[in-house]
Amino acid sequence: MANPPQLQDSSSSPPENRRSFITVFAAIITGAGATLTPLLAGLVAFFTPLLRKSKSPQVRVALLSQVPGDGIPRYFPVVADREDAWNRYPQQRVGAVYLLRSGEAADPIAYTAKCPHAGCQIGYQSGDNLFKCPCHTSSFNLDGSRSRGDEEVSPRDMDRLPVELRNVELDGGESVTEVWVEYIDFQTGHKEQHRTA
Amino acid sequence: MITPLRSVIDWLDDRAGVRDLVNEALYENVPGGARWRYVWGSTLVMAFVTQAITGIFLWMVYSPSTQTAWESVFFVEHSLTGGWLLRGLHHYMAQLMIVLLALHFIQIIWDGAYRAPRELNFLTGMILMLVVLGLSFTGYLLPWDQKGYWATNVGTELASQAPLAGAALKKLAVGGSDYGHQTLTRFFALHAGVLPALLVGFLGLHVLLMRRHGLHAKDPERGPDCTFWPDQVLKDSVAALGVLAVVLALTVWKGAELGSPADPANPYNAARPEWYFLFLFQFLKWFPGELEIWGAFIIPGVVVTVMFLMPWIGRSRAGHIFNVMLLILLFGGSAYLTAQALYDDNFSAMNERTEENQARYDASQAFLNAKQEAERDAERVVELALSPTRIPPTGALTLVYGDPFLQGPKLYKQHCAGCHNYVDPADPDPNLAHLVNPAPTAPNLYGLGTREWIGGWLDPERIASKHYFGYQGSPFTSDGRNSEMFDFVHESLGEEVDDEQRQTIKEAFQKVAAALSAEAGLSSQHAQDLADADLIAEGRKLIEGGLADVLDSGASCTDCHTFGEMQDIGSPVLDGYMSRQWLLDFLSYPADERFYGEMNDRMPAFAPHDDPRMNQLEQKSLELIVDWLRGDWYRPEHPAAASDSE
């Protein structure tokens, strides 16, 4: 360990001083190099998640025929390939969406079931006229808006997801319409939408 | 002292100065004598030592990955000899440690023991408290059960809202955007490595500083001084034993909880933090919208900062009074918020539902239901994991997803309950209350295929009820388009039939029901079907045309239905009626001519196409629904039943 009184003593003679400065400097550099290199290697590996970008998957969630135009939300699990470190899980449930259509001619609207407040899954009971979050009791109208506006703990309305309808020709010459959504994960707790990825 | 021992001690003392060390450690002066009020610090050390010991042994079994975390904890709990005790000690000591910390903290503030020259004692103590809370938070996730997973998810989600680096911090803690392997490895490294190392370091400092300044005696003139050993040590040990007794009692009485395995796709609607974080949870409900950062960061941050500054605030008498008031406010407030959180969650159990309280009541009821359902799920997964097939390498979630008992009600609720009812009319099961449809537009599927259920179709009163053909808009009642079955049953047992004849017909119908029910091949009726072979044979004869001799009308089942020797008559075909394959085919395409053909006016076809992309439900889901409706799932009391059905 360094001994301050000795350092002070050595300052009285200039040549000694320079030598001791070099010694101190060299000791710090080599010592730091020896200890910081492994620390840095560890930190770089530790910070890997910040350097990785993930993409929101495009997911087929339902057939259009599964979403009647009665304005009642229907719950659909979101099934997509999921990667977790060294594993790849094909076709896993990664979340859920509510689809609803306000008329047979209308396009479906998709809401992610993730609550914009703290990320719990918003529930819906058929017959209700509200979506309800089980955690901190946020509730939303069927158009996704907060039922009590700014008094609600949720800082914003339910997050809508982009919907795309795709016609698929099948072998027999028939075709079906599929509902695809871009399953975006939004940061919770903010007034504006920010993607997490 | 025995000479050889003395010489060993002398040898050690010459080289390491052990006598001084021991004297310093044991013969610390206790001003005013040993007292019970000094035990709290020591009990905390003892609690930490317990956690270190039990933690290291748990570490020898625990395996942090999404396919092995829950599984290894299950192994501790159910397979290791005394594993439940080891885990119980670790689980409950963690909780008691929070209580002891609170007591220690209250005492330090109350007595003003934080004042000069003990500021650094206090600061290291505050850091230790934060480290212990960090250990609690990280430890809650490690079993990777639904409760820990979803509660911690909310916790990290909130952390991500912290100003500036929140989102990055969350990513670092979680090891990516989503929870997974890296979340477990990181939380485990924090829980078993980083935080304990910090704790040991700061605890060393804390104790050293305490020794340097001596014990803060409340009342040094109270009696003669004594030394730490043995007087105070005895009191400390008795207190430590008391703490252990409480932990043991909790372990034996309640055991450490293990929920069902974490399922990222199925949220746990009763997710709550551990009881000591409940006040924070409740506090958040006060802050709507973006004000949340006040509840989650700013106010708690200010409070913790003020707590760190207490030794300086407490220099004056007024400052000390301020500290004591703040202490009372903090603990009183936390107790109030905790009580409020518990009351909110249990509101529906203590109150009647009224106009004004319905939102609150419903939220509480939903919480209690979710909690009860989660407990049942957890029991069931354990049952499956203990079965002879054990847990597959893909993890316990595979068991959950493949179990009709767990998945059936969920799939049924999503795809069937909109029209069908599912309730035992004689004895409604409160556990299945969420599957009751008060205004069904299709038959009740409870007990489908059983003798009892089939018997209802042959009973004039029951067939007219909403549980059979009497539902809203039914085309199968006497004024409907397809009233043949309904009319047949009513005519067969009409008013003009005399009592003797009625009895004969009823007996014949019972045989018909037994024979038809045998077609289903239900595992629950397996033994009964074997025992009643003769009855079933008679019933088969009746269905194949014998009924015509019993009924005045001369009608029989095979006038309309195909069965046994009477093929190509009509539908629904009764061969294999309600058997697994019959039901799978039926759900796939109910309008098939084997089933309802043109009579089918509302039942959707769930998988009519060969190309699975066109179907509403995939084969696996159909099988789970059918197996659940038929009661075909693994039962530990009849391990053979499940394999029969496969």
Boltz contact constraints between the chains, C-beta under 6 A:
constraints:
  - contact:
      token1: [A, 49]
      token2: [B, 171]
      max_distance: 6.0
  - contact:
      token1: [A, 49]
      token2: [B, 175]
      max_distance: 6.0
  - contact:
      token1: [A, 49]
      token2: [B, 176]
      max_distance: 6.0
  - contact:
      token1: [A, 50]
      token2: [B, 168]
      max_distance: 6.0
  - contact:
      token1: [A, 50]
      token2: [B, 171]
      max_distance: 6.0
  - contact:
      token1: [A, 54]
      token2: [B, 177]
      max_distance: 6.0
  - contact:
      token1: [A, 66]
      token2: [B, 616]
      max_distance: 6.0
  - contact:
      token1: [A, 84]
      token2: [B, 180]
      max_distance: 6.0
  - contact:
      token1: [A, 84]
      token2: [B, 181]
      max_distance: 6.0
  - contact:
      token1: [A, 85]
      token2: [B, 181]
      max_distance: 6.0
  - contact:
      token1: [A, 85]
      token2: [B, 182]
      max_distance: 6.0
  - contact:
      token1: [A, 93]
      token2: [B, 265]
      max_distance: 6.0
  - contact:
      token1: [A, 118]
      token2: [B, 154]
      max_distance: 6.0
  - contact:
      token1: [A, 118]
      token2: [B, 157]
      max_distance: 6.0
  - contact:
      token1: [A, 118]
      token2: [B, 158]
      max_distance: 6.0
  - contact:
      token1: [A, 119]
      token2: [B, 157]
      max_distance: 6.0
  - contact:
      token1: [A, 121]
      token2: [B, 267]
      max_distance: 6.0
  - contact:
      token1: [A, 134]
      token2: [B, 269]
      max_distance: 6.0
  - contact:
      token1: [A, 134]
      token2: [B, 366]
      max_distance: 6.0
  - contact:
      token1: [A, 136]
      token2: [B, 285]
      max_distance: 6.0
  - contact:
      token1: [A, 137]
      token2: [B, 363]
      max_distance: 6.0
  - contact:
      token1: [A, 150]
      token2: [B, 289]
      max_distance: 6.0
  - contact:
      token1: [A, 151]
      token2: [B, 288]
      max_distance: 6.0
  - contact:
      token1: [A, 152]
      token2: [B, 288]
      max_distance: 6.0
  - contact:
      token1: [A, 153]
      token2: [B, 288]
      max_distance: 6.0
  - contact:
      token1: [A, 155]
      token2: [B, 289]
      max_distance: 6.0
  - contact:
      token1: [A, 155]
      token2: [B, 290]
      max_distance: 6.0
  - contact:
      token1: [A, 170]
      token2: [B, 611]
      max_distance: 6.0
  - contact:
      token1: [A, 176]
      token2: [B, 614]
      max_distance: 6.0
  - contact:
      token1: [A, 188]
      token2: [B, 157]
      max_distance: 6.0
  - contact:
      token1: [A, 189]
      token2: [B, 161]
      max_distance: 6.0
  - contact:
      token1: [A, 189]
      token2: [B, 292]
      max_distance: 6.0
  - contact:
      token1: [A, 191]
      token2: [B, 290]
      max_distance: 6.0
  - contact:
      token1: [A, 196]
      token2: [B, 177]
      max_distance: 6.0
  - contact:
      token1: [A, 197]
      token2: [B, 177]
      max_distance: 6.0
